[in-house]
């Protein structure tokens, strides 16, 4: 398949003469779908070399273009890093069997949640592969890669109105996740400062407002600066993801010795009757779809590499989630003080393990040891920062493409103002996060519940229903479309239909539960039986 023909430009500039030579670039390392067809890469990088003119009357500027080398391992890290924040922050709360003291709600338990996690991993991986298939076909249909993203797919397969609604939904979910990551990152920064100082009970010395403002300013400065020099993705992959994994390894090492695995496996802590309630947060644990267009672009629409990156990123996240969930729940279930603290802090096991940071050094009431509290806090801080970068990266690319400011030409260096878009992208959720931090004593916001609603109604529609629907239209619709790539997910209509049913069941069930329908029916039946 030929995505976009690219050229090797050698531009020689002299004071009185300008010559241009164009030669096609052929890269055998990127095989096309049809082996007999030469492949012309579209993801290219440019370099300008200044050399003295041989005649001694000036300089010669040579502009060269080469295929940009992006391995599937880098794309795997991008996908996994974007997903990690939601999963590490919310899965323990979604699956813990300890009842919440405020609402009485409880999760399915570790063992019961295992098959549910595998189902969510399967569906979201299939969804990402279907999205990649649609993107590749759209690239082949339009002859371009740079401007093809999720918003382009929505408009193509859903029409103007449907595409606008779906695009608005995607941008809204992205904004919600940015706000959650900014809030969590600021709160964890506060915990780290309080755990590492003698502030003690005087938490006003570093309030939630100040910590969120500091985190937002830091991330905003980094994202705008990195975007200006086009190194956001590189920095995320080469620094933030490895740093998060190192913090994760330290956190697991600190938590594993104190985890009560017996309580984790105990049948008394398993509640299969509520497993369906965990699916919104489980699905949100693999919402890396915003960066899938970037992966398709980086890997030059290469089906095998894209499949390997998506499956590898999803599977890596699954393994990390299961280990993290086990050590967190093992500590909460095995420690009576932690369980009591967990029940009193809105059902968040991570908060229970960290303890109340403002009292952790001056009071014996903290249920976590200082080393364990530091480790868990650092993991969640790094996960929130890394996933925030991934979400912003996907959002900026989509927004920038939507407003049409990226040139449609297929070659030549691109001068853009993405750093301004990145800064403006982060500004609204940052202001909301900081404002809520300022009013933290008066307004209590549960970030886990926000992500749960986003998963029940946003992710289920955007990343389960729509990819299956659009793939059905592309493969079996009345309007014949050119298929550039063979189906990336086997079993045809069976898989697409199962995605419809899974998402539809979740949306209806969660909608009825949030509206209190099941509780109303239960009360009616109890009243009628008297």
C-alpha angles and dihedrals in degrees: 000000000000111000100182128338109243129192139211105238120200108184116186115193124190128168094262104016137058122189129179128197124185123193125171118248116228117190115188089191089074105057118197125230088253104052093203092060117083113239120230111195119224099192100080137155128218132217129186117209121193114209132173113261111252089229092056095235101108143322134295120225114207117196113197130185124203133173109272109240112227119163125210088242090065090049090048090054091048092053096044093044092052091051101042099079097062095043098046093044100046113022096080090052091046095051106031112119093207109110118241110245091218103046105012091232119144137179133242097259130243101287094044091049093054097080089040090055090050091051092049091047091051096048096045092046091050089047092053091049091050089050090052091049090052092048093051092049091049090050090053091046096050100030093232138093107181097075099034112108142131094291089054090053093049092052093045098050103026101039128235098302096039091044092051092050093046092045091051089050092052093049090047093052089048091052091048092052092047090053092049093048092048091050094045092045091051093046092049090048088055091050092050092051094047093045091051099047140053093250089121116167094352095091091161088081088076109016130190088255094056094043093051091046091050093048093047093049092047094049093042092052092047095047095047093046094044091046090052090057094036095239102117095107093040093051092046093051098040100038117012099044095047090044090051091050091050091050089047092053090049092048094050091046091053095045101041098071092056097041115113102220091179091062088045092059096037113124090221088067095053120093111175092172091076099040092109090063090063095059098085091059091040091055091046089056089073101041098130093125092115091072096041091093088054090052091050090050095045093049093047095240088295104163098205096047093045092050091048092049094049096045091043094049093047094046093047090053091048093054093047091048095051094049092045093047091050097052094042096048091040090058095045095046094043096051118063092201091052092048091051091046090048092054092050099050099061097278099296113140093191091058089050092052093047090045122203098319094203090062101030097101101034101042137049091220093091110108094205131071114242093247093050092046091050093048096048092045092050092050093052092044093053093042091052092049094046095048091045089058091050093049092047091048092054093042094050093050092049095044093045092050091046094058090048100232096132109093114249093219115116098221142032131067114300119224110194142156099234091139089067091049090049091051093047090045092057096042102079097047090042092054091048092048094049092045091052089048090054089052095039093123093053102033119046113199120188107209092191091057091048091054090046092057091045089053096045096051109010108039093036091057100036100039104028110026100035100046090050092046094047092046089051090051092048095048104031106014124126092244107074113228127188111257111216096179134032116249110291091205119054131220095054117214094012093066094042092049092049090054090053092051096045094050094041092051092049095047094048095043095046092043092054092045094049089050090052094243096138093047090050092051091047092052091047092052092048091049092047092051093058 
